[in-house]
Amino acid sequence: MADARHGDGATKPRRGWWWIDYVGAALGILLAVLSTTPSLLSRTPLNQGLLTGLAFGVGYMIGALISTIARRWIPAPGRRVARIAWAVLGAATVAVAVLMVPAFRRTQDQLRDRVGVAHLTVTDLLVALGVAVGTAAALLLAGKGLAALQRRMALGFTRRRDAEATRATGGAAALGITIIAAGLVVLGAVGVGGFALYTEYSYRDYNASFSEYVKEPSGVYRSVGAQSALSWENAGREGRNILGRGPNAHDISTVTGAPAVEPIRVYVGLDEPGGWDEHAAAAVGELERLHADERSVLVVAATTGTGWLDPQAIDAVEYLNHGDTALVAVQYTVAESWQSFAFHPGAYRESTAALVSAVHEWWSALPEDDRPRLILYGLSLGSRAMQESFADAESLRAAGDGAVLAGTPYGTAINADLTARRDEGSPVGVPVLDAGQQFRWFADGLDVSSSSGTWDQPRVAFLQHADDPIVWIGLPIVWSEPEWLREGQRSAEISPEMRWYPIVTGLQGMFDTAVDLDGPDGDGHRYGSTTLEAWVAVASAEDLAPDAVDAVRQRIVGEDLPAGGDV
């Protein structure tokens, strides 16, 4: 092997491009193995492969950094010791892999059983392995390329013999490397931003498209038509889905066996002229035109990023109230929720706050003994938007006659504050505050339907599945164990074999959020039928018979509807 000569005449073996750092490899393999342990949701072979490869890359980077720093004080071991160490690492890796593959398959199949997904096959395992190796190799080569560039720059500078020049050029080298690193960060941000911009343009095309299955309704009970200030074209695809579908009076009466009326739905699309205040005013204008003041229930709904509302949820409240309802919502972006949150900061909050304020002002002016019950509703980013429209939980509760908030994203202030104030001994997954007199949390529909005790009006219901990564995964999970995984706090819905590992659990959570809508209704981030149970508790007609509620339950649970939109 060629030697590189240093200024003192000593020689040092030059490492080939194939050289692997031992500490980096060991830590990378450890993180890769841990990445196969269970998390909140099951994973596809592709996702598992990408996760394992990424875990190896992160572990290798950290290990190589530790090794580089340690070599300043600790002499490198001899070749014989190094060979023994590599042999031990190789043998240990093979042994652990032999033990982990069956464990991985078993735990993933258990998670798949819970949501009715087929078990992993040998082909699935081979795909996961191949993707993992390919991802790890690609990351390793990319890292080596950057390291080679840094070494080449450093070697060029250290060849200068003049001390002052060496210091000057060393400073220049440090500056140059810093600039390169900053440039890579910027390029990465630009790449992410560019991808987000590209996908948003794609969503703009989607938003402008028309579904062949949804036809423009009359403007008698919808915010469209010749008498409306709003247009069908400007409603956007998700808005048109909301306005053009849903149960009619006949559908509702057929299910409940009781007389029903046509539900009212008002939706203001993003493409309508004006800003948030104008959109909110237009929504109130439509409520007036459609005589929403004569209905028994008025639902102010906060949408997700694309303008989507869960069809099972909004259908359910109409069934449960004989259609004697009015629903109002506005669209604030066309992007998916994560893009909306990251690249349109404040839009979700400002638009929802404007709508809530305008509707509440109009509703408050109605005769108190002859006005609809005002109910607030939000799912996912919509739940966050609704909560951030108020200064605190007490203001939210006092704004109307109840609220249903599902899948609240991690870190939302009101939910986090109430959870922190929970009664001693109650679990973080389903906290109890003041014995549930005002605010209640539910992990599934059965919890809602079986809840008892004094629950004062107005009622606020939080729905949060134990396996919903949107609710439970936040940045702190990378370096600290979350409370919901600790002894005495863990839900029975979480795999008993799930453990917290620094960095790894954060990576697992990132991949969980990518598949949070892939499961069936009632699992992960899907709350359709669970929301029905909350409506029963918070906003159903008092004269609806128990057998009618069961019929509605069967109708909503049996709806063959995709997750749709985004959350």
C-alpha positions, 0 to 999 in steps of 0.5 A: 500500500502506498505511503503518505509522508508527513513533515517529520519524515514519518510515514503513514499507510494511505487508506483506500476508498474501501476503508471502513471505520471500525467504530462507525461500522459497529455503531451503524450495525447496532442502530440498524439492528435496533431499527428492526424492533417494533414501533407504533405501526407495521412497516412495508418491506420498502420502508423497513429497508430504507429505515434500516439503511438510514439507521446504519448511515446515522450510526456510522456517521456518529461512530466515525466522528467519535473514532476520529476524535478518539484517535487524537489521544488513543493510539490505533491498535495493531493489525492483529488486534484490528483483525480480531476486532473485525472478526468478532464484529462480523460474527456478532453481526451474523449471530444477532441477524439470525436471532433478529430476523425471526423476532422482526417477522414475529413482531411485524406480523403481530402488528399486521394482524391488528390491522388485517394486513397479510403476514410478511413473506420470505420475499418481503424479507429479502426486499427489505434486506436488499433495500437496506444494504443498498441504502447503507452503501449509498450513504456510506459512499456519499459520506466517503466522497465528502470526507475525501474532498475534505482530506484533499483540501487539508493535505494541500494546505498542510504542504505549506511549510511557512508557519504563518502561511499554514495558519492562514491557509488552515483558517481558509480551509476551515472557512471553506469547509464551513462554507461547503457544509453550509452550502450543502445544508442550503442545497438540502433545504432548497431540495426539500423546498423544491420538492415541496413546491413541485408537489404543491404544483401537483396538488394545485392541478389536483385541486383544480380537477373535477371528479366524474363521480361528483356533480354540482348540487343545487344551491338550495342546501349547498353554497353553490348555484345562481343565488350564491356568492361562491362558485363551484369552480372555486371550491377546489376538488376537496370542497366539491367532494364535500358539497357534492356528496353526503347523505340526503334526507331520504338516506338519513330517514332510511337509516334512522327510521325517523323523518329527516331534512336536507343537511346544509353544507357551506364551503369556501375554496381557496380560489375565492377572491379576497383574504381570510376575513373576506372568506369568513364573511362569505361563509357567514353570508351563505349561512344566512342565505341557506337559513342555517339559523333555523337548524339545531346544530351548526358545525364549524369545521377546520380542514386539513391542508388540502381542504379535506374533511373526513367524510365519515365524520361529517356524514355521522353528525348529519345522520345523528341529527336527522339532517337538521345540521349546517356545516361550514368550512374554509380552505387555506392551502392546497398542499398536504398538511406537513407542507402547509404547516412548514411552508405556509406558516400561520395560514391554517391558524389565521383562516380558521380563527377568522372563520370561527370569529365571524361565525361566532359573532353571527351566531351570538347575535341570534336569540339565545333560546332559538339558535343552533348548538355551535359545535367546533370540529377539527382533525389533525392539522384541523384540530391544531388550527381549531385549538390555536384559534383560542387563547386557552382551553377555557376560551375554546370550551366557552365559544360554543356548545361543544367540540370534537378534536381528533388526532391532535398533532404533537405539541399543540399547546392546548392539548399539551397544557391540559394533559400536563394538568391531568389528575394524578395517576391518570395515563398520558394516553387517555388523561383524566382532568378534574374527573372528566367534568369538562374535557375528556380524552378517548383512545377508541370508540368503545371508550367513548360509548362506555364513558360515564360520570358527570360530563358538564356542558359544553363538552370537549372530546379529544380523540387520540389513538394510542398508535397514532404517530401524528399525536405521539411523535415529536423531535424530543423522542430522538434524545429522550424517552417519551412518557407514553412508553414508560411503565404505568403509562403504556397503552395495551395497543402498543406492542409490548416489545416496543422500547425506546432507543436514542435516535432509532425510535425517532427514525422509526417514528418518522417512517410511522408518520409516512404510513399513518393512513394506510391502516383501516378505520379506527387505526393510526391516524384514521378517526372516521368511526371513532368520531361518530362515537364522539358526536353521540356524546357531544352533539347528537339529537336527544330524541334519536332512539338507541336502535337508530344510533346503532343503525347509524353506527353500522352505516358509518362503519360500513362506508367503503370510503378511502382515507382521501385528501391528507391529514 
